[in-house]
C-alpha cells in the first residue's frame, strides 16, 4: 500500500507534515450503531490524532452489499458521508492526515447482512476452494 501511495504522490505530501506517525484505527464497532456513528466516535478519533499523524480509519463499507459484520460504518449514502465530516475535521484541525480505507468483503459475507437476504456479491463466480 505504501508503494501505491508513493506512486500517487500522496505519501510525499504526507511526509511533509513533519514527524509522521501512522495509526491504523482497527475495527471500532463500539462507535457505531448499525452503519451510523455514535457521538463518541469524534472523541475516539480526536484522541488518536497528532500533528503530522497519518490516521488510516478502519474498513469502511462502500455499499449495502459490502457488509461483513454488524456495526461497521459506511460511506455510500449522503447521511454516512455527512457523518464522516466532523471526524475528518477534528483530524485536520489537530494537524493530522485522514485516509478512509474502503472495503467490500465479497463472498465472505453472509446472507444475514445482505439486502433481502440475497447471496453475497463476489468478484468471481468460481466456488470457494477452486
C-alpha positions, 0 to 999 in steps of 0.5 A: 500500500505504501508503494501505491501511495508513493506512486500517487504522490500522496505519501510525499505530501504526507511526509511533509507534515513533519514527524509522521506517525501512522495509526491504523484505527482497527475495527471500532464497532463500539462507535457505531450503531448499525452503519451510523456513528455514535457521538463518541466516535469524534472523541475516539478519533480526536484522541488518536490524532497528532500533528503530522499523524497519518490516521488510516480509519478502519474498513469502511463499507462502500455499499449495502452489499459490502457488509461483513459484520454488524456495526461497521460504518459506511460511506455510500449514502449522503447521511454516512458521508455527512457523518464522516465530516466532523471526524475528518475535521477534528483530524485536520484541525489537530494537524493530522492526515485522514485516509478512509480505507474502503472495503467490500468483503465479497463472498465472505459475507453472509446472507444475514447482512445482505439486502433481502437476504440475497447471496453475497456479491463476489468478484468471481463466480468460481466456488470457494476452494477452486 
